[in-house]
């Protein structure tokens, strides 16, 4: 368990203070997506605790472990913890599974009260606050150049959100990229080439589908298009923040053009808004019921599509159109296994993380098809050749960028999305929206 003694060598200096935790916002929208990448958070609405006692009854260390997840994910995590326990007779593990929508706030409260778990899930957009306040155990001494752990194959872009000042504070357990899921049956019905390599290709395809079929809104996105707009900005050569991360720059022409592209689709009836133009409020039912041809989504939609909309599921593929002369880019959502800097037994905590994120531990979870592995060799398995949607998302792994912009990620994205909504609902131009977002963020955040 994390040490709660104030005498522990400078423990108070490594704590996130209660005031900082209260001020640190939780990115509920993004975290929801990241959570889905880690499992079916909606199927688990009660907190459960399980204690695994060392087999010889002589445990000298107790590790507390926390995560979220539905029955499948919980069973897999429990199985790995049981295996770890059987191999480490001096360690007992206490596992707590918390509903996803309560998890992030509970973790912050635990840190503020010096009662945090030893090992836990950490959402990428929450990581900057914890890292900057010294709350996490540095893992490099335990995972780099270790004889019993293969660190190198983990994708750098997935490690990046959990690294600070050249040190690693979390191992990504899985991820999902975001791609353009599209219905090839609609495209074939409209005699459209379904490659959709560029933004122009996408617009032409949507226009043809609208003219040649009864699909009213060929594309869908939210009024605050968190999963759609940012990668378009990146693809067009724009940025949300400057390279140093200390100034908002989404008022650039490149970023404005990205929003203008979405506004144009909306104004021309080629795209509808979830919960407004469309009754569906997210990607899976919109695609599954055949009401839209294309939308940006990730692995969190795959199991619902496969289980509840099997007829349409077979027609769906993944694309990643980019602007002419632009660059390949998309969003990735990820969650790590991390450890408290104040754990009583750093070696045991790091050892458990190694088991949970080893080739075997990671594959045991991701082969359920709910998320993708953060290890490149696992992404290259035949498993993904046989699964069109997961394979398509896997192909986007190395061009993905985490939707993380430092400790103020939530405020930055909320401001950007609020202004984008104004443009998409017709109350302001794309240029006015993006420039207003830039101005507000620079005034309020930086």
C-alpha positions in Angstrom: 0.0 0.0 0.0 1.2 3.6 -0.6 3.0 4.9 2.4 0.9 7.4 4.4 3.6 8.4 6.9 4.7 12.0 6.9 8.1 11.0 8.0 8.8 9.1 4.8 11.7 10.9 3.1 10.1 14.0 1.8 6.8 12.4 1.0 4.9 15.6 1.4 7.0 17.2 -1.3 6.0 14.5 -3.8 2.3 14.7 -3.1 -0.2 16.5 -5.3 -1.8 19.0 -2.9 -5.6 19.0 -2.4 -5.7 22.5 -3.8 -3.9 21.4 -7.0 -6.2 18.4 -7.3 -9.3 20.5 -7.0 -8.0 22.8 -9.6 -7.0 20.0 -12.0 -9.9 19.3 -14.3 -10.9 15.9 -15.5 -11.4 15.6 -19.2 -14.6 13.7 -19.1 -15.2 13.6 -22.8 -11.8 12.5 -23.7 -11.4 10.2 -20.7 -14.6 8.5 -21.8 -13.0 7.6 -25.0 -9.8 6.6 -23.4 -11.8 4.5 -21.0 -13.6 2.8 -23.8 -10.2 2.0 -25.2 -9.5 0.2 -22.0 -12.7 -1.7 -21.8 -16.5 -1.5 -21.4 -16.8 1.0 -18.7 -20.5 1.2 -18.9 -21.2 -2.4 -17.9 -19.5 -1.9 -14.5 -21.4 0.4 -12.1 -20.4 -0.9 -8.7 -17.1 -0.8 -6.9 -15.5 -4.2 -6.1 -12.5 -5.1 -4.0 -10.7 -8.4 -4.0 -7.7 -9.4 -1.9 -5.3 -12.1 -3.0 -3.2 -13.4 -0.1 0.2 -14.9 -0.6 0.0 -18.6 -0.9 2.2 -19.3 2.2 0.3 -16.8 4.3 3.5 -14.9 5.0 3.1 -11.8 2.9 5.4 -9.1 3.8 4.2 -6.5 1.3 0.6 -5.6 0.3 0.1 -3.9 -3.1 -3.1 -2.1 -3.7 -4.2 -2.0 -7.3 -6.9 0.1 -8.9 -8.6 0.1 -12.3 -11.9 0.4 -14.0 -13.5 -2.0 -16.5 -16.4 -4.4 -17.1 -16.5 -8.0 -16.3 -14.2 -9.2 -19.0 -11.5 -6.7 -18.3 -11.8 -7.2 -14.5 -11.5 -10.9 -14.9 -8.3 -10.6 -17.0 -6.7 -8.1 -14.6 -7.6 -10.4 -11.7 -6.1 -13.4 -13.5 -2.8 -11.6 -14.0 -2.7 -10.4 -10.4 -3.3 -14.0 -9.3 -0.4 -15.2 -11.4 1.8 -12.5 -10.0 0.8 -13.4 -6.5 1.6 -17.1 -7.0 5.0 -16.2 -8.3 5.7 -13.7 -5.4 4.9 -15.4 -2.1 5.9 -12.4 -0.1 3.4 -10.1 -1.8 -0.3 -9.9 -1.3 -2.5 -7.9 -3.8 -5.6 -6.0 -3.0 -7.5 -5.1 -6.2 -10.2 -2.4 -6.4 -12.3 -2.0 -9.5 -14.1 1.4 -9.7 -16.8 2.5 -12.2 -15.2 4.5 -14.9 -17.2 7.6 -14.4 -16.0 7.8 -10.8 -12.5 6.6 -11.3 -10.5 9.8 -12.1 -12.0 11.9 -9.4 -11.5 9.1 -6.8 -7.9 8.7 -7.7 -7.2 12.4 -7.3 -9.0 12.4 -3.9 -6.9 9.4 -2.8 -3.7 11.2 -3.7 -4.8 14.3 -1.9 -5.5 12.2 1.2 -2.4 10.1 1.0 -4.4 7.0 0.5 -3.7 6.3 -3.2 -3.2 2.8 -4.6 0.3 1.5 -5.3 -0.5 0.6 -9.0 -3.3 2.0 -11.0 -4.7 3.0 -14.4 -3.8 6.6 -15.4 -5.5 8.3 -18.3 -3.1 10.1 -20.6 -4.7 13.5 -20.2 -4.4 13.3 -16.4 -0.8 12.3 -16.5 0.8 15.7 -16.9 -0.6 16.9 -13.5 0.6 13.9 -11.7 4.1 13.9 -13.3 4.8 17.5 -12.7 3.9 17.2 -9.1 6.2 14.2 -8.5 3.4 11.9 -7.6 4.5 9.0 -9.8 7.2 6.3 -9.5 9.8 6.6 -12.2 9.8 3.3 -14.1 13.0 3.6 -16.2 15.3 1.8 -13.6 12.9 -1.2 -13.7 11.9 -1.5 -17.3 14.8 -0.2 -19.4 17.6 -2.8 -20.1 15.8 -5.3 -17.8 16.4 -9.0 -18.5 12.8 -9.8 -17.7 11.1 -7.0 -19.7 11.0 -6.0 -23.3 10.7 -2.2 -23.3 11.8 -1.2 -26.8 8.8 -2.5 -28.8 6.4 -0.1 -27.0 5.4 2.6 -29.4 7.1 5.9 -28.6 4.0 8.0 -29.4 2.1 6.1 -26.8 4.8 6.4 -24.2 5.1 10.2 -24.7 2.1 11.2 -22.6 3.6 9.4 -19.6 7.1 10.9 -19.9 8.4 14.1 -18.3 11.8 15.5 -18.3 13.2 12.4 -20.0 11.7 10.0 -17.5 9.0 7.4 -17.8 6.1 7.3 -15.4 3.7 4.9 -17.0 3.5 2.0 -19.5 0.6 2.3 -21.9 -1.5 -0.8 -21.5 -3.4 -0.4 -24.7 -4.7 2.3 -27.1 -7.0 3.1 -29.9 -6.4 5.4 -32.8 -9.3 7.3 -34.5 -10.1 6.6 -38.1 -12.8 7.3 -40.6 -15.2 4.3 -40.4 -17.1 4.1 -43.6 -19.8 1.9 -45.1 -18.5 0.4 -48.4 -22.0 -0.8 -49.2 -23.2 2.8 -49.4 -20.3 3.7 -51.6 -20.8 0.8 -53.9 -24.5 1.6 -54.2 -23.5 5.1 -55.3 -20.7 3.8 -57.6 -18.0 5.6 -55.6 -14.4 4.6 -55.4 -14.0 3.8 -51.7 -10.3 4.7 -51.3 -11.0 8.2 -50.0 -7.4 9.2 -49.7 -7.9 13.0 -49.6 -10.3 15.4 -48.1 -11.5 16.2 -51.6 -12.1 12.4 -52.2 -14.1 12.3 -49.0 -16.3 15.3 -49.9 -16.9 13.9 -53.4 -17.9 10.5 -52.0 -20.3 12.1 -49.5 -21.9 14.3 -52.1 -22.4 11.3 -54.5 -23.9 9.1 -51.7 -26.3 11.9 -50.8 -27.4 12.2 -54.5 -27.5 8.6 -55.3 -28.9 7.0 -52.2 -31.5 7.7 -49.5 -28.8 8.5 -46.9 -29.8 12.0 -45.7 -26.6 12.9 -43.8 -23.7 10.8 -45.2 -21.3 11.9 -42.5 -21.8 12.5 -38.7 -19.8 14.3 -36.0 -20.7 16.0 -32.7 -21.4 19.7 -32.3 -18.2 19.7 -30.4 -16.2 17.5 -32.7 -13.4 16.4 -30.3 -12.7 13.2 -32.3 -12.8 14.9 -35.7 -11.4 18.4 -35.7 -8.0 18.1 -34.0 -6.6 15.5 -36.4 -7.8 17.7 -39.4 -5.9 20.6 -37.9 -2.7 18.4 -37.7 -3.2 16.9 -41.1 -3.4 20.4 -42.6 -0.1 21.4 -41.0 -1.7 23.3 -38.1 -1.2 23.0 -34.3 -3.3 23.5 -31.2 -0.3 24.8 -29.2 3.1 25.9 -30.3 6.0 23.4 -30.1 7.0 24.6 -26.6 3.4 24.0 -25.4 3.1 27.5 -23.9 1.0 29.3 -26.5 -2.2 28.6 -28.3 -1.9 28.8 -32.1 -5.1 27.4 -33.4 -6.0 30.7 -34.9 -3.6 29.9 -37.8 -4.9 29.6 -41.4 -4.2 25.9 -41.4 -6.4 25.3 -38.4 -9.1 27.6 -39.7 -9.2 25.7 -42.9 -9.7 22.4 -41.0 -12.8 23.8 -39.2 -14.0 25.4 -42.5 -13.9 21.9 -44.1 -16.3 20.5 -41.4 -18.5 23.6 -41.5 -18.8 23.3 -45.3 -19.9 19.6 -45.0 -22.5 20.7 -42.4 -23.8 23.7 -44.4 -24.1 21.6 -47.6 -26.1 18.9 -45.9 -23.3 16.3 -46.3 -22.9 15.9 -42.5 -25.2 16.0 -39.6 -24.7 16.5 -35.9 -25.2 13.7 -33.4 -28.3 14.2 -31.2 -29.5 17.0 -33.4 -29.7 16.2 -37.2 -29.4 12.6 -36.2 -31.2 10.7 -33.5 -28.0 8.7 -32.8 -25.7 10.2 -30.2 -22.5 8.4 -31.1 -20.9 6.4 -33.9 -21.9 2.8 -33.4 -25.7 3.2 -33.7 -25.3 5.8 -36.5 -23.2 3.5 -38.6 -25.0 0.3 -37.4 -28.4 1.5 -38.4 -27.1 2.5 -41.8 -28.1 6.2 -41.2 -24.7 7.5 -42.0 -21.9 6.5 -44.4 -18.9 7.8 -42.5 -17.8 9.0 -39.1 -14.6 9.3 -37.1 -14.4 6.8 -34.3 -12.1 4.2 -32.7 -11.9 0.7 -31.1 -14.6 1.6 -28.5 -17.2 1.3 -31.3 -16.1 -2.1 -32.7 -17.6 -4.5 -30.2 -21.0 -2.8 -30.3 -21.0 -2.8 -34.1 -20.0 -6.4 -34.2 -22.4 -7.6 -31.6 -25.5 -5.4 -32.2 -25.2 -4.5 -35.9 -23.6 -7.6 -37.5 -25.2 -6.9 -41.0 -23.6 -3.5 -41.3 -20.4 -4.5 -39.5 -19.3 -6.6 -42.5 -19.5 -3.5 -44.7 -17.3 -1.2 -42.6 -13.7 -0.3 -43.2 -11.3 2.4 -41.9 -9.7 5.2 -43.9 -7.7 8.3 -43.0 -8.1 10.9 -45.7 -5.7 13.9 -45.6 -5.7 17.2 -47.5 -3.8 17.5 -50.7 -0.2 18.3 -49.7 -1.0 17.6 -46.1 0.4 15.0 -43.7 -0.9 11.8 -42.2 -2.0 12.3 -38.6 -4.7 11.1 -36.3 -5.6 11.0 -32.6 -4.7 8.2 -30.2 -6.2 7.6 -26.8 -4.3 5.6 -24.3 -4.1 4.7 -20.6 -1.1 3.5 -18.6 -0.4 1.3 -15.7 1.5 3.6 -13.3 2.6 3.5 -9.7 2.7 5.9 -6.8 6.0 7.5 -6.0 5.1 6.8 -2.4 4.7 3.0 -2.7 6.2 1.0 0.1 7.8 -1.4 -2.3 8.8 0.3 -5.6 10.4 -2.9 -7.0 7.2 -4.9 -6.4 5.0 -2.2 -7.8 7.2 -1.9 -10.9 7.3 -5.7 -11.2 3.6 -5.9 -11.2 3.4 -3.3 -14.0 5.9 -5.3 -16.0 3.7 -8.4 -15.7 0.5 -6.4 -16.6 2.2 -4.9 -19.7 4.4 -7.8 -20.8 3.7 -9.4 -24.2 1.6 -12.1 -22.5 -0.2 -9.8 -20.1 -1.0 -7.2 -22.8 -2.1 -9.8 -25.3 -4.5 -11.5 -22.9 -6.5 -8.2 -22.7 -6.3 -6.9 -26.2 -7.2 -10.2 -27.9 -10.7 -9.5 -26.7 -10.8 -6.9 -29.5 -11.8 -3.9 -27.3 -8.5 -2.1 -27.7 -5.1 -2.3 -29.5 -1.8 -3.3 -28.0 0.9 -0.7 -27.4 3.6 -3.1 -28.5 4.4 -3.0 -32.2 5.1 -6.8 -32.6 1.6 -7.5 -31.2 0.1 -5.1 -33.7 1.7 -7.1 -36.5 0.0 -10.4 -35.6 -2.2 -12.1 -38.1 -5.1 -11.5 -35.7 -5.4 -8.0 -37.2 -5.3 -9.2 -40.8 -8.5 -11.0 -40.1 -10.3 -8.1 -38.5 -10.9 -5.2 -40.9 -11.8 -2.4 -38.4 -9.2 -3.3 -35.7 -6.6 -3.9 -38.5 -7.4 -0.5 -40.0 -7.0 1.2 -36.7 -3.7 -0.7 -36.1 -2.4 0.7 -39.4 -2.8 4.2 -38.0 -0.9 3.5 -34.8 2.4 5.2 -35.7 0.9 8.4 -37.1 -1.3 8.9 -34.0 -0.8 11.8 -31.6 -2.2 11.8 -28.0 -4.9 14.3 -27.4 -2.9 15.8 -24.6 -1.8 19.4 -24.2 -0.2 19.5 -20.7 -1.9 20.0 -17.3 -4.6 22.3 -18.9 -5.7 19.8 -21.6 -9.3 19.9 -20.4 -9.6 23.7 -20.4 -7.8 24.0 -23.8 -10.0 21.4 -25.5 -13.3 22.7 -23.9 -12.5 26.2 -25.1 -11.6 25.0 -28.6 -14.7 22.8 -28.8 -17.1 25.5 -27.5 -15.9 27.9 -30.2 -16.0 25.2 -32.9 -19.6 24.5 -31.9 -20.4 28.2 -32.6 -19.1 27.8 -36.1 -20.9 24.5 -36.8 -24.2 25.8 -35.6 -23.9 29.0 -37.7 -23.4 31.6 -35.1 -19.9 32.6 -36.2 -17.4 32.0 -38.9 -14.7 29.3 -38.6 -12.1 32.1 -38.6 -13.8 34.0 -35.8 -14.2 30.7 -33.8 -10.6 29.6 -34.0 -9.2 33.1 -33.4 -11.5 33.5 -30.4 -10.4 30.1 -29.0 -6.7 31.1 -29.4 -7.2 34.4 -27.7 -9.2 32.9 -24.8 -6.7 30.2 -24.1 -3.7 32.5 -24.2 -5.5 34.9 -21.8 -6.9 32.3 -19.4 -4.3 29.5 -19.5 -1.0 31.0 -20.5 
